[in-house]
Amino acid sequence: MDTNFVEKTINELGLSWYYSYYWLYQYKLSKNYIIPYFQKIGFDPSGKSICEIGSAEGGVLFAFAEYGSQNCLATDIVQSRLDAGRVIAEAFNFPISFISHNILTDDIPKEWEGSFDLVILRDVIEHLEEPELALQKIKKLLKIGGYLYVTFPPYYSPFGGHQHQIQNFFSKIPYLHWIPDPIFNLFLENGRLADVEEVVRLRSIRLTIKKFLSAVKLSGMSIKAFEFFLVRPVYKYKFGLNPVRLPKFLSFNLIREIFATEASFILVKNT
């Protein structure tokens, strides 16, 4: 499907710019980067069952459905974003289910267990207080041999504190979240309350690559592939910047934690 046609149709649906903007960059990222990445490692999404946790408007899943994936499930805790995604999917007659679900606190429905070839967890796990529990519950969703695709910004990377959410002058400063709490809290003033609360919550979670790998070990899943980026793939659609991988000669753990704006992992459920 031509991207210009898709964008034109989205604009004609009358959704707010917020939903349209986020849906469109999700869709482009999925179509131009995520799906080709999986094809490169030998996973053909056509005919496969796909679930995205923290899907928002579901643009990522839309690209998979467009490619021919079946049984596409989008889950999120924000109902308004799910509703916007449902409007878009129905406009194109794509069979994507949008369901409100919290991976940490809600039970896994029986019909979801062992049902998916691929689960996507893109920029979500750093928001979860119990990443170990999240991975263990997600494992239940996967078929044997199924993949979990996880991306996140390590906490000590330039904007790993998500200070950009505050959207004031100081939010544009990289590594701002390294400073002590009393000073950091001053920079959060005048931000939207919900954004400030989320930044403070992430400061308590502080998900690092090391912590993530510990959670992976506890989950019993294995790592099939991983990448670290100086410039994230999604920045192409947000800021017009081409992705840049962290050079292999800089692949020391400390360097990754500080300079990788994205850590990307594909996990496999072996048993």
VEXZA-771195 format. One record per atom (N, C-alpha, C): residue number from 1; chain; x, y, z. Coordinates in pm, whole numbers. Layout:
N
(NUM 'A' (X Y Z))
...
This chain:
271
(1 'A' (85 -119 0))
(1 'A' (0 0 0))
(1 'A' (88 124 0))
(2 'A' (56 219 -85))
(2 'A' (136 340 -95))
(2 'A' (124 424 33))
(3 'A' (239 466 87))
(3 'A' (240 541 212))
(3 'A' (167 674 200))
(4 'A' (178 739 84))
(4 'A' (107 866 65))
(4 'A' (-44 847 70))
(5 'A' (-92 736 12))
(5 'A' (-235 705 17))
(5 'A' (-279 681 161))
(6 'A' (-199 607 235))
(6 'A' (-231 579 375))
(6 'A' (-238 709 454))
(7 'A' (-138 795 436))
(7 'A' (-134 922 509))
(7 'A' (-253 1010 473))
(8 'A' (-289 1014 346))
(8 'A' (-404 1094 302))
(8 'A' (-533 1043 367))
(9 'A' (-548 912 371))
(9 'A' (-668 853 430))
(9 'A' (-676 883 579))
(10 'A' (-561 873 649))
(10 'A' (-558 902 792))
(10 'A' (-601 1047 818))
(11 'A' (-551 1138 739))
(11 'A' (-584 1279 757))
(11 'A' (-732 1308 734))
(12 'A' (-796 1225 653))
(12 'A' (-937 1245 623))
(12 'A' (-1030 1187 731))
(13 'A' (-973 1114 827))
(13 'A' (-1056 1051 930))
(13 'A' (-1099 1149 1039))
(14 'A' (-1035 1265 1045))
(14 'A' (-1074 1366 1142))
(14 'A' (-1023 1341 1282))
(15 'A' (-920 1256 1297))
(15 'A' (-860 1234 1428))
(15 'A' (-775 1354 1467))
(16 'A' (-745 1368 1594))
(16 'A' (-660 1478 1637))
(16 'A' (-521 1460 1579))
(17 'A' (-447 1572 1567))
(17 'A' (-312 1564 1514))
(17 'A' (-227 1471 1598))
(18 'A' (-252 1465 1727))
(18 'A' (-174 1383 1820))
(18 'A' (-180 1236 1778))
(19 'A' (-302 1184 1762))
(19 'A' (-318 1044 1725))
(19 'A' (-263 1018 1586))
(20 'A' (-290 1108 1492))
(20 'A' (-244 1089 1354))
(20 'A' (-91 1090 1346))
(21 'A' (-30 1181 1418))
(21 'A' (116 1193 1416))
(21 'A' (182 1066 1470))
(22 'A' (138 1023 1587))
(22 'A' (201 906 1648))
(22 'A' (172 779 1568))
(23 'A' (50 764 1518))
(23 'A' (18 647 1438))
(23 'A' (107 641 1314))
(24 'A' (124 755 1248))
(24 'A' (197 756 1121))
(24 'A' (344 721 1140))
(25 'A' (409 773 1243))
(25 'A' (551 738 1258))
(25 'A' (566 593 1305))
(26 'A' (470 542 1383))
(26 'A' (472 400 1419))
(26 'A' (465 314 1292))
(27 'A' (374 351 1205))
(27 'A' (353 275 1080))
(27 'A' (478 277 992))
(28 'A' (536 394 974))
(28 'A' (654 405 889))
(28 'A' (772 329 948))
(29 'A' (790 339 1079))
(29 'A' (899 267 1145))
(29 'A' (882 116 1125))
(30 'A' (761 69 1142))
(30 'A' (735 -74 1128))
(30 'A' (754 -122 985))
(31 'A' (700 -48 891))
(31 'A' (706 -88 750))
(31 'A' (848 -81 695))
(32 'A' (921 24 732))
(32 'A' (1052 47 671))
(32 'A' (1170 -6 751))
(33 'A' (1148 -37 879))
(33 'A' (1261 -86 958))
(33 'A' (1231 -219 1029))
(34 'A' (1122 -226 1109))
(34 'A' (1101 -344 1193))
(34 'A' (1075 -469 1109))
(35 'A' (983 -460 1013))
(35 'A' (953 -578 931))
(35 'A' (1075 -622 850))
(36 'A' (1145 -530 781))
(36 'A' (1268 -573 711))
(36 'A' (1373 -633 805))
(37 'A' (1381 -584 927))
(37 'A' (1476 -638 1024))
(37 'A' (1443 -785 1054))
(38 'A' (1316 -815 1073))
(38 'A' (1278 -954 1100))
(38 'A' (1296 -1042 976))
(39 'A' (1270 -986 860))
(39 'A' (1296 -1063 739))
(39 'A' (1444 -1098 728))
(40 'A' (1528 -1005 769))
(40 'A' (1673 -1025 760))
(40 'A' (1719 -1141 848))
(41 'A' (1654 -1161 963))
(41 'A' (1694 -1270 1052))
(41 'A' (1619 -1400 1020))
(42 'A' (1539 -1398 911))
(42 'A' (1474 -1520 867))
(42 'A' (1332 -1540 916))
(43 'A' (1270 -1437 970))
(43 'A' (1132 -1445 1018))
(43 'A' (1041 -1373 920))
(44 'A' (953 -1448 853))
(44 'A' (858 -1389 758))
(44 'A' (726 -1365 831))
(45 'A' (684 -1239 851))
(45 'A' (563 -1211 929))
(45 'A' (433 -1253 861))
(46 'A' (435 -1282 732))
(46 'A' (314 -1318 660))
(46 'A' (249 -1442 721))
(47 'A' (122 -1429 755))
(47 'A' (48 -1541 811))
(47 'A' (73 -1567 959))
(48 'A' (159 -1486 1020))
(48 'A' (196 -1507 1161))
(48 'A' (100 -1431 1255))
(49 'A' (94 -1478 1380))
(49 'A' (16 -1413 1484))
(49 'A' (105 -1315 1558))
(50 'A' (60 -1189 1568))
(50 'A' (143 -1082 1624))
(50 'A' (67 -1011 1735))
(51 'A' (135 -985 1848))
(51 'A' (78 -906 1957))
(51 'A' (173 -791 1988))
(52 'A' (118 -672 2007))
(52 'A' (200 -560 2054))
(52 'A' (147 -512 2187))
(53 'A' (234 -509 2286))
(53 'A' (199 -460 2419))
(53 'A' (243 -315 2430))
(54 'A' (152 -228 2471))
(54 'A' (180 -85 2471))
(54 'A' (175 -32 2330))
(55 'A' (74 -73 2256))
(55 'A' (63 -45 2113))
(55 'A' (26 98 2080))
(56 'A' (-31 171 2178))
(56 'A' (-87 305 2150))
(56 'A' (-187 294 2035))
(57 'A' (-169 372 1928))
(57 'A' (-266 372 1818))
(57 'A' (-253 253 1723))
(58 'A' (-150 174 1740))
(58 'A' (-139 51 1662))
(58 'A' (-77 64 1525))
(59 'A' (-3 171 1501))
(59 'A' (59 188 1370))
(59 'A' (157 78 1335))
(60 'A' (230 30 1436))
(60 'A' (326 -79 1412))
(60 'A' (253 -204 1365))
(61 'A' (146 -241 1433))
(61 'A' (70 -360 1396))
(61 'A' (1 -345 1261))
(62 'A' (-40 -222 1229))
(62 'A' (-104 -198 1099))
(62 'A' (-12 -242 986))
(63 'A' (117 -208 996))
(63 'A' (212 -247 891))
(63 'A' (225 -398 882))
(64 'A' (220 -468 997))
(64 'A' (225 -614 995))
(64 'A' (99 -672 930))
(65 'A' (-17 -615 965))
(65 'A' (-143 -662 905))
(65 'A' (-143 -637 755))
(66 'A' (-91 -524 715))
(66 'A' (-80 -490 573))
(66 'A' (9 -592 501))
(67 'A' (112 -638 568))
(67 'A' (205 -734 509))
(67 'A' (143 -874 499))
(68 'A' (39 -900 579))
(68 'A' (-26 -1030 574))
(68 'A' (-25 -1108 704))
(69 'A' (18 -1043 814))
(69 'A' (12 -1109 945))
(69 'A' (-134 -1129 985))
(70 'A' (-159 -1236 1059))
(70 'A' (-294 -1269 1103))
(70 'A' (-303 -1259 1254))
(71 'A' (-426 -1255 1306))
(71 'A' (-447 -1253 1451))
(71 'A' (-362 -1146 1518))
(72 'A' (-379 -1021 1476))
(72 'A' (-303 -909 1531))
(72 'A' (-375 -852 1652))
(73 'A' (-307 -849 1766))
(73 'A' (-365 -800 1890))
(73 'A' (-287 -680 1941))
(74 'A' (-356 -568 1965))
(74 'A' (-296 -446 2020))
(74 'A' (-348 -426 2161))
(75 'A' (-256 -414 2258))
(75 'A' (-298 -388 2395))
(75 'A' (-231 -261 2446))
(76 'A' (-301 -192 2533))
(76 'A' (-248 -70 2594))
(76 'A' (-332 -40 2717))
(77 'A' (-286 53 2800))
(77 'A' (-363 93 2918))
(77 'A' (-435 225 2896))
(78 'A' (-412 290 2780))
(78 'A' (-477 418 2750))
(78 'A' (-587 393 2647))
(79 'A' (-711 396 2694))
(79 'A' (-823 358 2608))
(79 'A' (-840 451 2488))
(80 'A' (-814 580 2505))
(80 'A' (-836 674 2395))
(80 'A' (-744 645 2277))
(81 'A' (-623 598 2305))
(81 'A' (-529 566 2197))
(81 'A' (-571 437 2127))
(82 'A' (-622 342 2203))
(82 'A' (-676 220 2142))
(82 'A' (-796 253 2054))
(83 'A' (-881 344 2100))
(83 'A' (-1000 382 2023))
(83 'A' (-960 446 1890))
(84 'A' (-858 531 1894))
(84 'A' (-811 595 1770))
(84 'A' (-756 490 1674))
(85 'A' (-680 394 1727))
(85 'A' (-627 287 1643))
(85 'A' (-736 203 1581))
(86 'A' (-842 177 1657))
(86 'A' (-953 98 1604))
(86 'A' (-1021 169 1488))
(87 'A' (-1036 301 1499))
(87 'A' (-1097 379 1390))
(87 'A' (-1014 364 1263))
(88 'A' (-882 373 1277))
(88 'A' (-794 363 1160))
(88 'A' (-798 224 1100))
(89 'A' (-789 121 1184))
(89 'A' (-789 -16 1133))
(89 'A' (-920 -48 1062))
(90 'A' (-1032 0 1117))
(90 'A' (-1161 -26 1054))
(90 'A' (-1175 48 921))
(91 'A' (-1112 166 910))
(91 'A' (-1118 241 784))
(91 'A' (-1052 164 670))
(92 'A' (-952 81 704))
(92 'A' (-882 2 602))
(92 'A' (-927 -144 603))
(93 'A' (-1025 -175 690))
(93 'A' (-1077 -311 701))
(93 'A' (-967 -412 737))
(94 'A' (-880 -372 828))
(94 'A' (-773 -461 875))
(94 'A' (-815 -525 1008))
(95 'A' (-801 -657 1020))
(95 'A' (-848 -728 1140))
(95 'A' (-750 -719 1257))
(96 'A' (-745 -603 1322))
(96 'A' (-662 -583 1440))
(96 'A' (-754 -566 1561))
(97 'A' (-732 -644 1665))
(97 'A' (-811 -632 1788))
(97 'A' (-741 -534 1882))
(98 'A' (-818 -442 1938))
(98 'A' (-764 -343 2032))
(98 'A' (-828 -366 2168))
(99 'A' (-746 -404 2266))
(99 'A' (-798 -444 2398))
(99 'A' (-717 -376 2508))
(100 'A' (-787 -319 2604))
(100 'A' (-722 -258 2720))
(100 'A' (-669 -369 2811))
(101 'A' (-539 -365 2840))
(101 'A' (-479 -470 2922))
(101 'A' (-348 -420 2981))
(102 'A' (-329 -448 3109))
(102 'A' (-206 -412 3180))
(102 'A' (-126 -540 3201))
(103 'A' (-10 -549 3138))
(103 'A' (68 -673 3140))
(103 'A' (114 -708 3281))
(104 'A' (130 -609 3369))
(104 'A' (175 -638 3505))
(104 'A' (62 -680 3598))
(105 'A' (-51 -614 3589))
(105 'A' (-156 -634 3689))
(105 'A' (-272 -721 3643))
(106 'A' (-291 -735 3513))
(106 'A' (-404 -814 3463))
(106 'A' (-361 -957 3432))
(107 'A' (-453 -1050 3452))
(107 'A' (-427 -1189 3416))
(107 'A' (-416 -1204 3265))
(108 'A' (-341 -1304 3221))
(108 'A' (-333 -1336 3079))
(108 'A' (-454 -1423 3043))
(109 'A' (-542 -1377 2955))
(109 'A' (-656 -1460 2915))
(109 'A' (-611 -1594 2858))
(110 'A' (-686 -1699 2887))
(110 'A' (-649 -1834 2842))
(110 'A' (-632 -1840 2691))
(111 'A' (-719 -1767 2618))
(111 'A' (-712 -1775 2472))
(111 'A' (-588 -1706 2415))
(112 'A' (-517 -1628 2496))
(112 'A' (-393 -1564 2450))
(112 'A' (-271 -1652 2471))
(113 'A' (-281 -1747 2565))
(113 'A' (-164 -1825 2603))
(113 'A' (-113 -1911 2487))
(114 'A' (17 -1899 2459))
(114 'A' (79 -1979 2353))
(114 'A' (24 -1951 2215))
(115 'A' (-25 -1828 2191))
(115 'A' (-95 -1799 2065))
(115 'A' (-14 -1718 1965))
(116 'A' (99 -1660 2006))
(116 'A' (164 -1562 1920))
(116 'A' (305 -1605 1876))
(117 'A' (330 -1580 1747))
(117 'A' (463 -1604 1690))
(117 'A' (559 -1492 1726))
(118 'A' (503 -1372 1748))
(118 'A' (586 -1255 1779))
(118 'A' (509 -1163 1872))
(119 'A' (576 -1120 1978))
(119 'A' (524 -1015 2066))
(119 'A' (619 -897 2057))
(120 'A' (563 -778 2045))
(120 'A' (642 -655 2033))
(120 'A' (625 -573 2160))
(121 'A' (736 -532 2217))
(121 'A' (737 -450 2338))
(121 'A' (832 -334 2312))
(122 'A' (783 -235 2238))
(122 'A' (869 -126 2190))
(122 'A' (855 -5 2281))
(123 'A' (965 29 2351))
(123 'A' (969 147 2438))
(123 'A' (861 143 2546))
(124 'A' (847 27 2606))
(124 'A' (749 7 2712))
(124 'A' (814 -43 2840))
(125 'A' (909 -135 2827))
(125 'A' (960 -204 2945))
(125 'A' (1027 -110 3044))
(126 'A' (1081 2 2996))
(126 'A' (1145 97 3089))
(126 'A' (1042 169 3176))
(127 'A' (914 156 3141))
(127 'A' (806 217 3219))
(127 'A' (747 120 3322))
(128 'A' (793 -3 3323))
(128 'A' (734 -106 3408))
(128 'A' (818 -129 3533))
(129 'A' (753 -120 3648))
(129 'A' (825 -133 3775))
(129 'A' (884 -273 3793))
(130 'A' (825 -373 3732))
(130 'A' (871 -511 3748))
(130 'A' (900 -573 3611))
(131 'A' (1012 -538 3550))
(131 'A' (1043 -595 3418))
(131 'A' (1055 -746 3420))
(132 'A' (1100 -803 3532))
(132 'A' (1111 -948 3543))
(132 'A' (974 -1014 3528))
(133 'A' (876 -961 3600))
(133 'A' (740 -1014 3593))
(133 'A' (682 -996 3453))
(134 'A' (708 -880 3393))
(134 'A' (656 -854 3259))
(134 'A' (706 -958 3159))
(135 'A' (836 -988 3162))
(135 'A' (891 -1086 3068))
(135 'A' (836 -1225 3094))
(136 'A' (818 -1260 3220))
(136 'A' (764 -1392 3252))
(136 'A' (621 -1407 3203))
(137 'A' (542 -1300 3213))
(137 'A' (403 -1306 3167))
(137 'A' (396 -1303 3015))
(138 'A' (483 -1225 2952))
(138 'A' (486 -1220 2805))
(138 'A' (525 -1356 2749))
(139 'A' (613 -1425 2816))
(139 'A' (655 -1558 2771))
(139 'A' (535 -1650 2754))
(140 'A' (434 -1633 2839))
(140 'A' (314 -1716 2831))
(140 'A' (237 -1693 2701))
(141 'A' (252 -1574 2643))
(141 'A' (181 -1542 2519))
(141 'A' (240 -1611 2397))
(142 'A' (369 -1645 2406))
(142 'A' (442 -1693 2289))
(142 'A' (425 -1841 2265))
(143 'A' (425 -1877 2137))
(143 'A' (438 -2017 2099))
(143 'A' (582 -2062 2126))
(144 'A' (605 -2191 2134))
(144 'A' (741 -2240 2143))
(144 'A' (815 -2197 2015))
(145 'A' (931 -2138 2033))
(145 'A' (1006 -2085 1919))
(145 'A' (965 -1944 1880))
(146 'A' (867 -1888 1953))
(146 'A' (822 -1752 1923))
(146 'A' (920 -1647 1970))
(147 'A' (909 -1526 1911))
(147 'A' (1002 -1418 1937))
(147 'A' (937 -1306 2019))
(148 'A' (1018 -1245 2103))
(148 'A' (982 -1120 2171))
(148 'A' (1080 -1014 2127))
(149 'A' (1026 -905 2070))
(149 'A' (1109 -793 2023))
(149 'A' (1096 -680 2125))
(150 'A' (1208 -645 2187))
(150 'A' (1209 -542 2293))
(150 'A' (1305 -430 2255))
(151 'A' (1258 -306 2268))
(151 'A' (1348 -191 2255))
(151 'A' (1326 -98 2373))
(152 'A' (1434 -30 2414))
(152 'A' (1420 70 2521))
(152 'A' (1545 157 2522))
(153 'A' (1532 280 2571))
(153 'A' (1650 365 2591))
(153 'A' (1709 335 2729))
(154 'A' (1832 289 2739))
(154 'A' (1892 265 2871))
(154 'A' (1887 392 2956))
(155 'A' (1865 375 3085))
(155 'A' (1837 491 3169))
(155 'A' (1947 596 3164))
(156 'A' (2073 556 3161))
(156 'A' (2182 653 3169))
(156 'A' (2226 707 3032))
(157 'A' (2149 677 2929))
(157 'A' (2176 733 2796))
(157 'A' (2127 878 2791))
(158 'A' (2154 951 2683))
(158 'A' (2129 1097 2682))
(158 'A' (1989 1140 2727))
(159 'A' (1887 1067 2683))
(159 'A' (1750 1102 2722))
(159 'A' (1679 983 2785))
(160 'A' (1758 897 2849))
(160 'A' (1700 780 2914))
(160 'A' (1609 813 3030))
(161 'A' (1620 934 3083))
(161 'A' (1531 978 3190))
(161 'A' (1398 1030 3140))
(162 'A' (1380 1033 3008))
(162 'A' (1256 1083 2945))
(162 'A' (1227 1229 2983))
(163 'A' (1334 1304 3013))
(163 'A' (1313 1444 3047))
(163 'A' (1252 1524 2933))
(164 'A' (1265 1473 2810))
(164 'A' (1207 1542 2694))
(164 'A' (1055 1551 2704))
(165 'A' (993 1463 2784))
(165 'A' (848 1468 2799))
(165 'A' (800 1597 2864))
(166 'A' (888 1661 2942))
(166 'A' (847 1781 3015))
(166 'A' (825 1898 2919))
(167 'A' (899 1899 2809))
(167 'A' (882 1999 2703))
(167 'A' (899 2143 2752))
(168 'A' (1002 2164 2833))
(168 'A' (1042 2301 2862))
(168 'A' (1186 2319 2813))
(169 'A' (1244 2433 2840))
(169 'A' (1379 2461 2789))
(169 'A' (1480 2356 2834))
(170 'A' (1470 2316 2959))
(170 'A' (1569 2224 3016))
(170 'A' (1552 2081 2963))
(171 'A' (1434 2048 2913))
(171 'A' (1407 1911 2868))
(171 'A' (1493 1872 2748))
(172 'A' (1552 1970 2681))
(172 'A' (1634 1944 2563))
(172 'A' (1780 1914 2599))
(173 'A' (1813 1917 2728))
(173 'A' (1951 1896 2771))
(173 'A' (1978 1748 2793))
(174 'A' (2070 1687 2718))
(174 'A' (2100 1545 2740))
(174 'A' (2168 1523 2875))
(175 'A' (2143 1407 2931))
(175 'A' (2202 1366 3059))
(175 'A' (2156 1452 3177))
(176 'A' (2051 1529 3158))
(176 'A' (2000 1612 3267))
(176 'A' (1962 1527 3388))
(177 'A' (1917 1406 3363))
(177 'A' (1868 1319 3469))
(177 'A' (1982 1261 3554))
(178 'A' (2105 1293 3523))
(178 'A' (2219 1248 3604))
(178 'A' (2237 1332 3729))
(179 'A' (2182 1452 3730))
(179 'A' (2208 1543 3841))
(179 'A' (2128 1500 3965))
(180 'A' (2168 1544 4085))
(180 'A' (2100 1503 4208))
(180 'A' (1953 1545 4210))
(181 'A' (1876 1470 4286))
(181 'A' (1730 1492 4292))
(181 'A' (1689 1636 4322))
(182 'A' (1745 1702 4424))
(182 'A' (1696 1837 4456))
(182 'A' (1708 1934 4339))
(183 'A' (1817 1922 4263))
(183 'A' (1836 2013 4148))
(183 'A' (1749 1967 4031))
(184 'A' (1747 1837 4010))
(184 'A' (1667 1782 3898))
(184 'A' (1520 1819 3913))
(185 'A' (1468 1812 4033))
(185 'A' (1327 1843 4056))
(185 'A' (1294 1987 4022))
(186 'A' (1392 2077 4036))
(186 'A' (1368 2216 3999))
(186 'A' (1343 2230 3850))
(187 'A' (1411 2147 3770))
(187 'A' (1397 2153 3625))
(187 'A' (1263 2097 3577))
(188 'A' (1193 2025 3666))
(188 'A' (1065 1966 3629))
(188 'A' (949 2063 3646))
(189 'A' (976 2177 3707))
(189 'A' (869 2274 3730))
(189 'A' (811 2325 3599))
(190 'A' (683 2353 3602))
(190 'A' (606 2405 3486))
(190 'A' (574 2297 3384))
(191 'A' (611 2172 3412))
(191 'A' (574 2063 3322))
(191 'A' (434 2016 3352))
(192 'A' (371 1948 3254))
(192 'A' (239 1889 3276))
(192 'A' (250 1784 3386))
(193 'A' (156 1784 3480))
(193 'A' (165 1700 3599))
(193 'A' (186 1553 3565))
(194 'A' (110 1502 3469))
(194 'A' (121 1360 3433))
(194 'A' (260 1327 3380))
(195 'A' (319 1418 3303))
(195 'A' (453 1396 3248))
(195 'A' (558 1401 3358))
(196 'A' (543 1498 3448))
(196 'A' (637 1509 3561))
(196 'A' (632 1381 3645))
(197 'A' (513 1334 3674))
(197 'A' (499 1213 3756))
(197 'A' (564 1093 3687))
(198 'A' (552 1084 3554))
(198 'A' (611 971 3482))
(198 'A' (764 980 3483))
(199 'A' (818 1099 3465))
(199 'A' (963 1116 3469))
(199 'A' (1016 1079 3607))
(200 'A' (947 1120 3711))
(200 'A' (989 1086 3847))
(200 'A' (980 935 3870))
(201 'A' (875 873 3816))
(201 'A' (859 728 3831))
(201 'A' (971 653 3760))
(202 'A' (1006 698 3640))
(202 'A' (1115 635 3565))
(202 'A' (1248 650 3638))
(203 'A' (1260 758 3711))
(203 'A' (1383 782 3788))
(203 'A' (1397 677 3898))
(204 'A' (1286 627 3948))
(204 'A' (1291 523 4051))
(204 'A' (1314 385 3989))
(205 'A' (1269 365 3865))
(205 'A' (1286 236 3797))
(205 'A' (1429 221 3745))
(206 'A' (1477 322 3672))
(206 'A' (1614 325 3619))
(206 'A' (1653 195 3548))
(207 'A' (1583 164 3443))
(207 'A' (1612 41 3371))
(207 'A' (1740 55 3289))
(208 'A' (1838 -25 3323))
(208 'A' (1965 -30 3251))
(208 'A' (1971 -157 3168))
(209 'A' (2068 -166 3080))
(209 'A' (2088 -288 3002))
(209 'A' (2119 -404 3096))
(210 'A' (2200 -377 3197))
(210 'A' (2236 -481 3295))
(210 'A' (2112 -535 3365))
(211 'A' (2022 -446 3408))
(211 'A' (1900 -490 3475))
(211 'A' (1811 -569 3379))
(212 'A' (1806 -523 3256))
(212 'A' (1724 -595 3157))
(212 'A' (1777 -736 3134))
(213 'A' (1908 -750 3121))
(213 'A' (1967 -882 3097))
(213 'A' (1943 -975 3216))
(214 'A' (1940 -921 3336))
(214 'A' (1907 -1002 3454))
(214 'A' (1763 -1051 3446))
(215 'A' (1673 -964 3398))
(215 'A' (1533 -1003 3382))
(215 'A' (1517 -1110 3275))
(216 'A' (1595 -1098 3168))
(216 'A' (1592 -1199 3061))
(216 'A' (1634 -1335 3117))
(217 'A' (1739 -1336 3195))
(217 'A' (1789 -1461 3253))
(217 'A' (1682 -1527 3339))
(218 'A' (1612 -1447 3419))
(218 'A' (1507 -1501 3505))
(218 'A' (1388 -1553 3424))
(219 'A' (1365 -1497 3307))
(219 'A' (1251 -1536 3224))
(219 'A' (1270 -1674 3160))
(220 'A' (1396 -1716 3146))
(220 'A' (1423 -1843 3080))
(220 'A' (1427 -1834 2929))
(221 'A' (1408 -1714 2875))
(221 'A' (1420 -1697 2730))
(221 'A' (1566 -1673 2693))
(222 'A' (1599 -1697 2568))
(222 'A' (1736 -1675 2521))
(222 'A' (1739 -1558 2423))
(223 'A' (1858 -1503 2402))
(223 'A' (1876 -1389 2313))
(223 'A' (1916 -1439 2175))
(224 'A' (1835 -1403 2075))
(224 'A' (1868 -1441 1936))
(224 'A' (1950 -1334 1868))
(225 'A' (1916 -1206 1893))
(225 'A' (1986 -1095 1827))
(225 'A' (1976 -972 1916))
(226 'A' (2072 -880 1897))
(226 'A' (2067 -754 1971))
(226 'A' (2142 -648 1891))
(227 'A' (2101 -524 1912))
(227 'A' (2167 -409 1849))
(227 'A' (2164 -293 1946))
(228 'A' (2262 -202 1931))
(228 'A' (2266 -80 2009))
(228 'A' (2287 37 1914))
(229 'A' (2212 145 1935))
(229 'A' (2213 258 1843))
(229 'A' (2259 386 1910))
(230 'A' (2346 460 1839))
(230 'A' (2375 597 1878))
(230 'A' (2260 689 1839))
(231 'A' (2204 663 1721))
(231 'A' (2085 735 1674))
(231 'A' (1978 631 1646))
(232 'A' (1866 640 1713))
(232 'A' (1761 539 1705))
(232 'A' (1693 539 1569))
(233 'A' (1647 422 1522))
(233 'A' (1572 417 1395))
(233 'A' (1450 509 1393))
(234 'A' (1381 522 1507))
(234 'A' (1261 604 1509))
(234 'A' (1292 752 1489))
(235 'A' (1417 794 1513))
(235 'A' (1453 934 1495))
(235 'A' (1442 978 1348))
(236 'A' (1445 882 1257))
(236 'A' (1429 915 1115))
(236 'A' (1291 976 1090))
(237 'A' (1192 926 1161))
(237 'A' (1054 971 1140))
(237 'A' (1015 1083 1236))
(238 'A' (1091 1099 1341))
(238 'A' (1065 1210 1434))
(238 'A' (1145 1335 1397))
(239 'A' (1272 1313 1358))
(239 'A' (1362 1426 1339))
(239 'A' (1434 1426 1205))
(240 'A' (1409 1326 1119))
(240 'A' (1476 1320 989))
(240 'A' (1620 1272 997))
(241 'A' (1656 1203 1107))
(241 'A' (1794 1156 1124))
(241 'A' (1803 1007 1092))
(242 'A' (1900 969 1011))
(242 'A' (1919 828 978))
(242 'A' (1977 753 1098))
(243 'A' (1937 628 1116))
(243 'A' (1989 552 1230))
(243 'A' (2139 527 1221))
(244 'A' (2204 527 1336))
(244 'A' (2348 500 1346))
(244 'A' (2369 398 1457))
(245 'A' (2424 284 1422))
(245 'A' (2453 180 1522))
(245 'A' (2578 215 1601))
(246 'A' (2581 173 1724))
(246 'A' (2700 192 1806))
(246 'A' (2813 106 1748))
(247 'A' (2926 166 1714))
(247 'A' (3036 87 1657))
(247 'A' (3078 -28 1748))
(248 'A' (3116 -139 1687))
(248 'A' (3151 -257 1766))
(248 'A' (3271 -232 1857))
(249 'A' (3362 -144 1815))
(249 'A' (3478 -120 1900))
(249 'A' (3443 -37 2024))
(250 'A' (3317 13 2029))
(250 'A' (3270 86 2146))
(250 'A' (3166 5 2225))
(251 'A' (3167 -124 2205))
(251 'A' (3060 -207 2261))
(251 'A' (3087 -256 2404))
(252 'A' (3163 -179 2481))
(252 'A' (3180 -211 2622))
(252 'A' (3049 -181 2697))
(253 'A' (3023 -255 2803))
(253 'A' (2896 -238 2873))
(253 'A' (2872 -95 2919))
(254 'A' (2973 -31 2978))
(254 'A' (2956 105 3027))
(254 'A' (2927 201 2912))
(255 'A' (2996 183 2799))
(255 'A' (2973 268 2682))
(255 'A' (2830 253 2632))
(256 'A' (2782 130 2628))
(256 'A' (2644 105 2584))
(256 'A' (2544 175 2675))
(257 'A' (2565 165 2805))
(257 'A' (2471 224 2900))
(257 'A' (2464 376 2884))
(258 'A' (2577 438 2851))
(258 'A' (2584 584 2847))
(258 'A' (2548 641 2709))
(259 'A' (2588 573 2602))
(259 'A' (2575 632 2469))
(259 'A' (2468 569 2380))
(260 'A' (2419 451 2413))
(260 'A' (2319 386 2327))
(260 'A' (2182 447 2353))
(261 'A' (2128 521 2257))
(261 'A' (1995 579 2274))
(261 'A' (1887 474 2258))
(262 'A' (1924 357 2203))
(262 'A' (1831 246 2198))
(262 'A' (1905 114 2215))
(263 'A' (1853 28 2302))
(263 'A' (1895 -111 2311))
(263 'A' (1783 -194 2250))
(264 'A' (1818 -282 2158))
(264 'A' (1720 -362 2085))
(264 'A' (1755 -509 2101))
(265 'A' (1656 -590 2142))
(265 'A' (1679 -733 2164))
(265 'A' (1566 -815 2100))
(266 'A' (1603 -929 2045))
(266 'A' (1505 -1030 2006))
(266 'A' (1528 -1152 2095))
(267 'A' (1427 -1186 2173))
(267 'A' (1433 -1300 2264))
(267 'A' (1353 -1415 2205))
(268 'A' (1391 -1537 2242))
(268 'A' (1324 -1657 2191))
(268 'A' (1273 -1742 2307))
(269 'A' (1150 -1790 2294))
(269 'A' (1095 -1886 2390))
(269 'A' (1130 -2026 2341))
(270 'A' (1221 -2092 2410))
(270 'A' (1269 -2223 2368))
(270 'A' (1187 -2337 2427))
(271 'A' (1132 -2317 2546))
(271 'A' (1053 -2422 2611))
(271 'A' (931 -2363 2678))
